[in-house]
Protein backbone atom coordinates (compact mmCIF):
# COMPACT_ATOMS: atom_id res chain seq x y z
CA UNK A 1 0.00 0.00 0.00
CA UNK A 2 1.35 3.41 -0.90
CA UNK A 3 2.06 6.06 1.68
CA UNK A 4 -0.88 8.18 0.64
CA UNK A 5 -3.22 5.27 1.28
CA UNK A 6 -1.91 4.36 4.71
CA UNK A 7 -4.25 4.76 7.65
CA UNK A 8 -3.25 7.39 10.14
CA UNK A 9 -4.57 10.03 12.53
CA UNK A 10 -1.99 12.66 11.55
CA UNK A 11 -1.30 14.82 8.48
CA UNK A 12 -4.74 14.14 7.09
CA UNK A 13 -6.33 15.90 4.15
CA UNK A 14 -10.01 15.94 3.25
CA UNK A 15 -10.89 16.81 -0.33
CA UNK A 16 -14.32 18.13 -1.27
CA UNK A 17 -15.04 17.22 -4.88
CA UNK A 18 -18.67 18.28 -5.23
CA UNK A 19 -21.54 16.16 -6.48
CA UNK A 20 -20.45 12.75 -7.73
CA UNK A 21 -21.53 12.25 -11.33
CA UNK A 22 -22.11 15.96 -11.95
CA UNK A 23 -18.52 17.21 -11.92
CA UNK A 24 -18.69 18.35 -15.55
CA UNK A 25 -21.77 20.50 -15.10
CA UNK A 26 -21.84 21.32 -11.39
CA UNK A 27 -20.30 24.77 -11.98
CA UNK A 28 -23.72 25.82 -13.31
CA UNK A 29 -25.18 25.03 -9.89
CA UNK A 30 -23.05 27.80 -8.42
CA UNK A 31 -25.48 30.35 -9.94
CA UNK A 32 -28.62 29.37 -7.94
CA UNK A 33 -26.53 28.77 -4.80
CA UNK A 34 -24.91 32.20 -5.21
CA UNK A 35 -28.36 33.76 -5.43
CA UNK A 36 -29.38 31.82 -2.33
CA UNK A 37 -26.29 33.15 -0.54
CA UNK A 38 -27.14 36.74 -1.47
CA UNK A 39 -30.78 36.37 -0.39
CA UNK A 40 -29.79 34.70 2.87
CA UNK A 41 -27.07 37.23 3.66
CA UNK A 42 -29.00 40.38 2.74
CA UNK A 43 -32.37 39.10 3.95
CA UNK A 44 -31.21 38.08 7.40
CA UNK A 45 -29.15 41.25 7.80
CA UNK A 46 -32.20 43.33 6.87
CA UNK A 47 -34.43 41.49 9.37
CA UNK A 48 -31.81 41.91 12.10
CA UNK A 49 -31.36 45.59 11.28
CA UNK A 50 -35.09 46.35 11.29
CA UNK A 51 -35.81 44.52 14.54
CA UNK A 52 -32.83 45.94 16.43
CA UNK A 53 -33.39 49.55 15.29
CA UNK A 54 -37.20 49.72 15.48
CA UNK A 55 -38.34 50.26 19.07
CA UNK A 56 -41.87 49.01 18.36
CA UNK A 57 -40.49 45.55 17.51
CA UNK A 58 -38.71 45.06 20.83
CA UNK A 59 -41.10 42.31 21.86
CA UNK A 60 -40.57 38.61 22.66
CA UNK A 61 -41.76 37.28 19.27
CA UNK A 62 -39.30 39.50 17.42
CA UNK A 63 -36.49 38.64 19.83
CA UNK A 64 -36.94 35.01 18.82
CA UNK A 65 -36.93 35.99 15.14
CA UNK A 66 -33.67 37.87 15.82
CA UNK A 67 -32.09 34.74 17.29
CA UNK A 68 -33.31 32.64 14.36
CA UNK A 69 -31.95 35.16 11.83
CA UNK A 70 -28.60 35.16 13.64
CA UNK A 71 -28.43 31.35 13.41
CA UNK A 72 -29.45 31.47 9.73
CA UNK A 73 -26.79 34.08 9.00
CA UNK A 74 -24.18 31.92 10.73
CA UNK A 75 -25.21 28.90 8.62
CA UNK A 76 -25.06 30.91 5.39
CA UNK A 77 -21.60 32.30 6.14
CA UNK A 78 -20.29 28.89 7.25
CA UNK A 79 -21.70 26.77 4.43
CA UNK A 80 -22.31 28.72 1.24
CA UNK A 81 -18.86 30.32 0.57
CA UNK A 82 -17.21 26.88 0.82
CA UNK A 83 -19.97 25.40 -1.34
CA UNK A 84 -19.52 28.08 -4.01
CA UNK A 85 -15.75 27.56 -4.03
CA UNK A 86 -16.16 23.84 -4.71
CA UNK A 87 -18.77 24.32 -7.43
CA UNK A 88 -16.96 27.21 -9.14
CA UNK A 89 -13.29 26.26 -8.88
CA UNK A 90 -13.31 22.50 -8.40
CA UNK A 91 -11.97 20.34 -5.58
CA UNK A 92 -11.03 22.04 -2.31
CA UNK A 93 -8.56 20.51 0.15
CA UNK A 94 -8.76 21.18 3.88
CA UNK A 95 -6.87 19.88 6.89
CA UNK A 96 -8.46 17.55 9.41
CA UNK A 97 -8.80 20.35 11.98
CA UNK A 98 -10.56 22.64 9.49
CA UNK A 99 -12.87 19.76 8.54
CA UNK A 100 -13.82 19.10 12.17
CA UNK A 101 -14.44 22.78 12.90
CA UNK A 102 -16.64 22.95 9.80
CA UNK A 103 -18.65 19.93 10.97
CA UNK A 104 -19.11 21.30 14.48
CA UNK A 105 -20.24 24.74 13.29
CA UNK A 106 -22.78 23.44 10.80
CA UNK A 107 -24.38 20.77 12.95
CA UNK A 108 -24.38 23.02 16.02
CA UNK A 109 -26.26 25.65 14.00
CA UNK A 110 -28.77 23.09 12.65
CA UNK A 111 -29.60 21.83 16.17
CA UNK A 112 -29.84 25.44 17.34
CA UNK A 113 -32.31 26.21 14.54
CA UNK A 114 -34.50 23.29 15.57
CA UNK A 115 -34.41 24.43 19.20
CA UNK A 116 -35.21 28.06 18.40
CA UNK A 117 -38.18 26.95 16.29
CA UNK A 118 -39.44 25.00 19.33
CA UNK A 119 -39.08 28.11 21.52
CA UNK A 120 -40.96 30.16 18.94
CA UNK A 121 -43.76 27.57 18.82
CA UNK A 122 -44.07 27.69 22.62
CA UNK A 123 -44.13 31.50 22.46
CA UNK A 124 -47.02 31.44 19.98
CA UNK A 125 -48.82 28.79 22.06
CA UNK A 126 -48.79 31.05 25.12
CA UNK A 127 -49.76 34.11 23.04
CA UNK A 128 -52.83 32.41 21.54
CA UNK A 129 -53.89 29.93 24.23
CA UNK A 130 -53.04 31.89 27.38
CA UNK A 131 -52.81 35.54 26.36
CA UNK A 132 -53.57 36.96 29.82
CA UNK A 133 -50.44 35.35 31.27
CA UNK A 134 -48.24 35.95 28.24
CA UNK A 135 -46.36 38.93 29.65
CA UNK A 136 -45.68 37.13 32.93
CA UNK A 137 -44.43 33.91 31.29
CA UNK A 138 -42.55 35.10 28.19
CA UNK A 139 -40.26 37.61 29.90
CA UNK A 140 -36.82 38.86 28.90
CA UNK A 141 -35.36 36.51 31.52
CA UNK A 142 -37.24 33.55 30.02
CA UNK A 143 -35.95 34.39 26.54
CA UNK A 144 -32.35 34.81 27.73
CA UNK A 145 -32.26 31.58 29.72
CA UNK A 146 -34.19 29.71 27.05
CA UNK A 147 -31.70 30.67 24.33
CA UNK A 148 -28.74 29.89 26.62
CA UNK A 149 -30.24 26.50 27.51
CA UNK A 150 -30.77 25.41 23.90
CA UNK A 151 -27.32 26.70 22.94
CA UNK A 152 -25.76 24.64 25.76
CA UNK A 153 -27.76 21.58 24.72
CA UNK A 154 -26.64 21.95 21.09
CA UNK A 155 -23.02 22.43 22.19
CA UNK A 156 -23.04 19.32 24.41
CA UNK A 157 -24.74 17.18 21.75
CA UNK A 158 -22.58 18.24 18.80
CA UNK A 159 -19.12 18.61 20.41
CA UNK A 160 -18.57 14.80 20.61
CA UNK A 161 -19.28 14.56 16.87
CA UNK A 162 -15.98 16.05 15.58
CA UNK A 163 -14.07 14.57 18.53
CA UNK A 164 -15.31 11.09 17.58
CA UNK A 165 -14.43 11.64 13.93
CA UNK A 166 -11.00 13.07 14.77
CA UNK A 167 -10.09 10.00 16.85
CA UNK A 168 -10.60 7.61 13.92
CA UNK A 169 -7.81 6.56 11.55
CA UNK A 170 -8.12 7.72 7.94
CA UNK A 171 -6.17 7.52 4.72
CA UNK A 172 -3.81 10.44 4.29
CA UNK A 173 -6.03 11.77 1.50
CA UNK A 174 -9.79 11.35 1.82
CA UNK A 175 -12.26 12.10 -0.97
CA UNK A 176 -15.63 13.54 0.10
CA UNK A 177 -18.17 13.56 -2.72
CA UNK A 178 -20.08 16.53 -1.44
CA UNK A 179 -19.79 20.31 -1.21
CA UNK A 180 -19.49 20.34 2.58
CA UNK A 181 -18.21 17.97 5.24
CA UNK A 182 -21.24 15.82 5.89
CA UNK A 183 -20.87 13.68 8.99
CA UNK A 184 -21.79 10.36 7.36
CA UNK A 185 -19.55 11.00 4.34
CA UNK A 186 -16.54 11.77 6.54
CA UNK A 187 -17.21 8.78 8.81
CA UNK A 188 -17.40 6.51 5.77
CA UNK A 189 -13.85 7.48 4.80
CA UNK A 190 -12.39 6.14 8.05
CA UNK A 191 -10.42 2.88 8.10
CA UNK A 192 -12.66 1.32 10.74
CA UNK A 193 -16.13 -0.20 10.61
CA UNK A 194 -18.23 1.02 13.50
CA UNK A 195 -21.91 1.20 14.37
CA UNK A 196 -21.27 4.54 16.10
CA UNK A 197 -21.91 6.28 12.80
CA UNK A 198 -25.62 5.52 13.02
CA UNK A 199 -25.89 5.28 16.81
CA UNK A 200 -24.76 8.84 17.41
CA UNK A 201 -27.07 10.21 14.73
CA UNK A 202 -29.99 8.42 16.39
CA UNK A 203 -28.84 9.81 19.76
CA UNK A 204 -28.90 13.37 18.43
CA UNK A 205 -32.24 12.69 16.80
CA UNK A 206 -33.68 11.36 20.08
CA UNK A 207 -32.31 14.12 22.33
CA UNK A 208 -32.78 17.10 20.01
CA UNK A 209 -35.16 16.56 17.11
CA UNK A 210 -37.76 14.42 18.90
CA UNK A 211 -38.28 16.75 21.93
CA UNK A 212 -38.38 19.80 19.66
CA UNK A 213 -40.89 18.11 17.37
CA UNK A 214 -43.12 17.14 20.31
CA UNK A 215 -43.11 20.72 21.64
CA UNK A 216 -43.85 22.13 18.18
CA UNK A 217 -46.60 19.62 17.40
CA UNK A 218 -48.31 20.09 20.78
CA UNK A 219 -48.06 23.89 20.56
CA UNK A 220 -49.59 24.13 17.10
CA UNK A 221 -52.19 21.49 17.85
CA UNK A 222 -53.37 23.57 20.81
CA UNK A 223 -53.19 26.77 18.76
CA UNK A 224 -55.31 25.19 16.03
CA UNK A 225 -57.85 23.92 18.54
CA UNK A 226 -58.23 27.33 20.19
CA UNK A 227 -58.37 29.15 16.85
CA UNK A 228 -61.18 26.96 15.51
CA UNK A 229 -63.25 27.62 18.64
CA UNK A 230 -63.19 31.39 18.21
CA UNK A 231 -66.66 32.71 17.37
CA UNK A 232 -65.92 35.39 14.79
CA UNK A 233 -64.09 35.07 11.51
CA UNK A 234 -62.04 38.19 12.28
CA UNK A 235 -60.81 36.68 15.55
CA UNK A 236 -59.87 33.42 13.83
CA UNK A 237 -57.99 35.26 11.08
CA UNK A 238 -56.14 37.37 13.63
CA UNK A 239 -55.12 34.32 15.64
CA UNK A 240 -54.13 32.45 12.49
CA UNK A 241 -51.96 35.35 11.30
CA UNK A 242 -49.93 35.25 14.51
CA UNK A 243 -48.49 31.82 13.74
CA UNK A 244 -48.93 31.23 9.99
CA UNK A 245 -45.42 32.43 9.16
CA UNK A 246 -43.96 30.13 11.82
CA UNK A 247 -45.91 27.20 10.38
CA UNK A 248 -44.44 27.79 6.91
CA UNK A 249 -40.89 27.95 8.31
CA UNK A 250 -41.46 24.75 10.29
CA UNK A 251 -42.80 22.96 7.21
CA UNK A 252 -39.67 23.85 5.22
CA UNK A 253 -37.34 22.75 8.01
CA UNK A 254 -39.05 19.53 9.05
CA UNK A 255 -39.75 18.19 5.57
CA UNK A 256 -36.25 18.51 4.08
CA UNK A 257 -34.55 17.41 7.32
CA UNK A 258 -36.03 13.92 7.82
CA UNK A 259 -35.94 13.33 4.07
CA UNK A 260 -32.21 14.05 3.85
CA UNK A 261 -31.53 11.87 6.92
CA UNK A 262 -33.47 8.92 5.47
CA UNK A 263 -31.67 9.23 2.13
CA UNK A 264 -28.31 9.30 3.93
CA UNK A 265 -28.98 6.18 5.99
CA UNK A 266 -30.82 4.02 3.46
CA UNK A 267 -28.90 2.28 0.71
CA UNK A 268 -30.82 2.22 -2.54
CA UNK A 269 -30.38 2.83 -6.23
CA UNK A 270 -30.74 6.58 -5.96
CA UNK A 271 -27.74 8.45 -7.46
CA UNK A 272 -25.21 9.65 -4.88
CA UNK A 273 -25.48 13.24 -6.09
CA UNK A 274 -29.20 13.35 -5.26
CA UNK A 275 -28.55 12.33 -1.65
CA UNK A 276 -25.78 14.90 -1.40
CA UNK A 277 -28.00 17.55 -2.96
CA UNK A 278 -30.83 16.88 -0.49
CA UNK A 279 -28.42 17.10 2.44
CA UNK A 280 -27.17 20.47 1.16
CA UNK A 281 -30.67 21.82 0.56
CA UNK A 282 -31.69 20.83 4.10
CA UNK A 283 -29.04 23.17 5.50
CA UNK A 284 -29.11 25.94 2.87
CA UNK A 285 -32.82 26.38 2.13
CA UNK A 286 -34.09 27.50 5.59
CA UNK A 287 -31.60 30.41 5.92
CA UNK A 288 -32.74 31.57 2.48
CA UNK A 289 -36.50 31.24 2.96
CA UNK A 290 -36.82 32.33 6.59
CA UNK A 291 -36.10 36.06 6.06
CA UNK A 292 -38.39 36.08 3.01
CA UNK A 293 -41.21 34.41 4.93
CA UNK A 294 -40.90 36.65 7.97
CA UNK A 295 -40.41 39.72 5.82
CA UNK A 296 -43.62 39.06 3.88
CA UNK A 297 -45.87 37.25 6.37
CA UNK A 298 -45.10 39.42 9.41
CA UNK A 299 -47.01 42.64 8.72
CA UNK A 300 -44.95 44.83 11.03
CA UNK A 301 -41.63 43.77 9.50
CA UNK A 302 -43.01 44.00 5.95
CA UNK A 303 -44.36 47.50 6.61
CA UNK A 304 -40.97 48.66 7.91
CA UNK A 305 -39.15 47.07 4.96
CA UNK A 306 -41.37 49.01 2.55
CA UNK A 307 -40.82 52.16 4.59
CA UNK A 308 -37.03 51.78 4.42
CA UNK A 309 -37.15 51.00 0.70
CA UNK A 310 -39.17 54.17 0.07
CA UNK A 311 -36.61 56.18 2.02
CA UNK A 312 -33.79 54.70 -0.07
CA UNK A 313 -35.74 55.48 -3.26
CA UNK A 314 -36.25 59.10 -2.20
CA UNK A 315 -32.58 59.54 -1.28
CA UNK A 316 -31.49 57.95 -4.57
CA UNK A 317 -33.67 60.14 -6.79
CA UNK A 318 -32.79 63.32 -4.86
CA UNK A 319 -29.10 62.91 -5.59
C-alpha positions in Angstrom: 0.0 0.0 0.0 1.3 3.4 -0.9 2.1 6.1 1.7 -0.9 8.2 0.6 -3.2 5.3 1.3 -1.9 4.4 4.7 -4.2 4.8 7.6 -3.2 7.4 10.1 -4.6 10.0 12.5 -2.0 12.7 11.6 -1.3 14.8 8.5 -4.7 14.1 7.1 -6.3 15.9 4.2 -10.0 15.9 3.3 -10.9 16.8 -0.3 -14.3 18.1 -1.3 -15.0 17.2 -4.9 -18.7 18.3 -5.2 -21.5 16.2 -6.5 -20.5 12.7 -7.7 -21.5 12.3 -11.3 -22.1 16.0 -12.0 -18.5 17.2 -11.9 -18.7 18.3 -15.6 -21.8 20.5 -15.1 -21.8 21.3 -11.4 -20.3 24.8 -12.0 -23.7 25.8 -13.3 -25.2 25.0 -9.9 -23.1 27.8 -8.4 -25.5 30.3 -9.9 -28.6 29.4 -7.9 -26.5 28.8 -4.8 -24.9 32.2 -5.2 -28.4 33.8 -5.4 -29.4 31.8 -2.3 -26.3 33.1 -0.5 -27.1 36.7 -1.5 -30.8 36.4 -0.4 -29.8 34.7 2.9 -27.1 37.2 3.7 -29.0 40.4 2.7 -32.4 39.1 3.9 -31.2 38.1 7.4 -29.2 41.2 7.8 -32.2 43.3 6.9 -34.4 41.5 9.4 -31.8 41.9 12.1 -31.4 45.6 11.3 -35.1 46.4 11.3 -35.8 44.5 14.5 -32.8 45.9 16.4 -33.4 49.5 15.3 -37.2 49.7 15.5 -38.3 50.3 19.1 -41.9 49.0 18.4 -40.5 45.6 17.5 -38.7 45.1 20.8 -41.1 42.3 21.9 -40.6 38.6 22.7 -41.8 37.3 19.3 -39.3 39.5 17.4 -36.5 38.6 19.8 -36.9 35.0 18.8 -36.9 36.0 15.1 -33.7 37.9 15.8 -32.1 34.7 17.3 -33.3 32.6 14.4 -32.0 35.2 11.8 -28.6 35.2 13.6 -28.4 31.4 13.4 -29.4 31.5 9.7 -26.8 34.1 9.0 -24.2 31.9 10.7 -25.2 28.9 8.6 -25.1 30.9 5.4 -21.6 32.3 6.1 -20.3 28.9 7.2 -21.7 26.8 4.4 -22.3 28.7 1.2 -18.9 30.3 0.6 -17.2 26.9 0.8 -20.0 25.4 -1.3 -19.5 28.1 -4.0 -15.7 27.6 -4.0 -16.2 23.8 -4.7 -18.8 24.3 -7.4 -17.0 27.2 -9.1 -13.3 26.3 -8.9 -13.3 22.5 -8.4 -12.0 20.3 -5.6 -11.0 22.0 -2.3 -8.6 20.5 0.1 -8.8 21.2 3.9 -6.9 19.9 6.9 -8.5 17.5 9.4 -8.8 20.3 12.0 -10.6 22.6 9.5 -12.9 19.8 8.5 -13.8 19.1 12.2 -14.4 22.8 12.9 -16.6 23.0 9.8 -18.6 19.9 11.0 -19.1 21.3 14.5 -20.2 24.7 13.3 -22.8 23.4 10.8 -24.4 20.8 13.0 -24.4 23.0 16.0 -26.3 25.7 14.0 -28.8 23.1 12.6 -29.6 21.8 16.2 -29.8 25.4 17.3 -32.3 26.2 14.5 -34.5 23.3 15.6 -34.4 24.4 19.2 -35.2 28.1 18.4 -38.2 27.0 16.3 -39.4 25.0 19.3 -39.1 28.1 21.5 -41.0 30.2 18.9 -43.8 27.6 18.8 -44.1 27.7 22.6 -44.1 31.5 22.5 -47.0 31.4 20.0 -48.8 28.8 22.1 -48.8 31.1 25.1 -49.8 34.1 23.0 -52.8 32.4 21.5 -53.9 29.9 24.2 -53.0 31.9 27.4 -52.8 35.5 26.4 -53.6 37.0 29.8 -50.4 35.4 31.3 -48.2 35.9 28.2 -46.4 38.9 29.6 -45.7 37.1 32.9 -44.4 33.9 31.3 -42.5 35.1 28.2 -40.3 37.6 29.9 -36.8 38.9 28.9 -35.4 36.5 31.5 -37.2 33.5 30.0 -36.0 34.4 26.5 -32.4 34.8 27.7 -32.3 31.6 29.7 -34.2 29.7 27.0 -31.7 30.7 24.3 -28.7 29.9 26.6 -30.2 26.5 27.5 -30.8 25.4 23.9 -27.3 26.7 22.9 -25.8 24.6 25.8 -27.8 21.6 24.7 -26.6 22.0 21.1 -23.0 22.4 22.2 -23.0 19.3 24.4 -24.7 17.2 21.7 -22.6 18.2 18.8 -19.1 18.6 20.4 -18.6 14.8 20.6 -19.3 14.6 16.9 -16.0 16.0 15.6 -14.1 14.6 18.5 -15.3 11.1 17.6 -14.4 11.6 13.9 -11.0 13.1 14.8 -10.1 10.0 16.8 -10.6 7.6 13.9 -7.8 6.6 11.5 -8.1 7.7 7.9 -6.2 7.5 4.7 -3.8 10.4 4.3 -6.0 11.8 1.5 -9.8 11.3 1.8 -12.3 12.1 -1.0 -15.6 13.5 0.1 -18.2 13.6 -2.7 -20.1 16.5 -1.4 -19.8 20.3 -1.2 -19.5 20.3 2.6 -18.2 18.0 5.2 -21.2 15.8 5.9 -20.9 13.7 9.0 -21.8 10.4 7.4 -19.5 11.0 4.3 -16.5 11.8 6.5 -17.2 8.8 8.8 -17.4 6.5 5.8 -13.8 7.5 4.8 -12.4 6.1 8.1 -10.4 2.9 8.1 -12.7 1.3 10.7 -16.1 -0.2 10.6 -18.2 1.0 13.5 -21.9 1.2 14.4 -21.3 4.5 16.1 -21.9 6.3 12.8 -25.6 5.5 13.0 -25.9 5.3 16.8 -24.8 8.8 17.4 -27.1 10.2 14.7 -30.0 8.4 16.4 -28.8 9.8 19.8 -28.9 13.4 18.4 -32.2 12.7 16.8 -33.7 11.4 20.1 -32.3 14.1 22.3 -32.8 17.1 20.0 -35.2 16.6 17.1 -37.8 14.4 18.9 -38.3 16.7 21.9 -38.4 19.8 19.7 -40.9 18.1 17.4 -43.1 17.1 20.3 -43.1 20.7 21.6 -43.8 22.1 18.2 -46.6 19.6 17.4 -48.3 20.1 20.8 -48.1 23.9 20.6 -49.6 24.1 17.1 -52.2 21.5 17.8 -53.4 23.6 20.8 -53.2 26.8 18.8 -55.3 25.2 16.0 -57.9 23.9 18.5 -58.2 27.3 20.2 -58.4 29.1 16.9 -61.2 27.0 15.5 -63.2 27.6 18.6 -63.2 31.4 18.2 -66.7 32.7 17.4 -65.9 35.4 14.8 -64.1 35.1 11.5 -62.0 38.2 12.3 -60.8 36.7 15.5 -59.9 33.4 13.8 -58.0 35.3 11.1 -56.1 37.4 13.6 -55.1 34.3 15.6 -54.1 32.5 12.5 -52.0 35.3 11.3 -49.9 35.2 14.5 -48.5 31.8 13.7 -48.9 31.2 10.0 -45.4 32.4 9.2 -44.0 30.1 11.8 -45.9 27.2 10.4 -44.4 27.8 6.9 -40.9 28.0 8.3 -41.5 24.7 10.3 -42.8 23.0 7.2 -39.7 23.8 5.2 -37.3 22.8 8.0 -39.0 19.5 9.1 -39.7 18.2 5.6 -36.2 18.5 4.1 -34.6 17.4 7.3 -36.0 13.9 7.8 -35.9 13.3 4.1 -32.2 14.0 3.9 -31.5 11.9 6.9 -33.5 8.9 5.5 -31.7 9.2 2.1 -28.3 9.3 3.9 -29.0 6.2 6.0 -30.8 4.0 3.5 -28.9 2.3 0.7 -30.8 2.2 -2.5 -30.4 2.8 -6.2 -30.7 6.6 -6.0 -27.7 8.4 -7.5 -25.2 9.7 -4.9 -25.5 13.2 -6.1 -29.2 13.3 -5.3 -28.6 12.3 -1.7 -25.8 14.9 -1.4 -28.0 17.6 -3.0 -30.8 16.9 -0.5 -28.4 17.1 2.4 -27.2 20.5 1.2 -30.7 21.8 0.6 -31.7 20.8 4.1 -29.0 23.2 5.5 -29.1 25.9 2.9 -32.8 26.4 2.1 -34.1 27.5 5.6 -31.6 30.4 5.9 -32.7 31.6 2.5 -36.5 31.2 3.0 -36.8 32.3 6.6 -36.1 36.1 6.1 -38.4 36.1 3.0 -41.2 34.4 4.9 -40.9 36.7 8.0 -40.4 39.7 5.8 -43.6 39.1 3.9 -45.9 37.3 6.4 -45.1 39.4 9.4 -47.0 42.6 8.7 -44.9 44.8 11.0 -41.6 43.8 9.5 -43.0 44.0 5.9 -44.4 47.5 6.6 -41.0 48.7 7.9 -39.2 47.1 5.0 -41.4 49.0 2.6 -40.8 52.2 4.6 -37.0 51.8 4.4 -37.2 51.0 0.7 -39.2 54.2 0.1 -36.6 56.2 2.0 -33.8 54.7 -0.1 -35.7 55.5 -3.3 -36.3 59.1 -2.2 -32.6 59.5 -1.3 -31.5 57.9 -4.6 -33.7 60.1 -6.8 -32.8 63.3 -4.9 -29.1 62.9 -5.6 
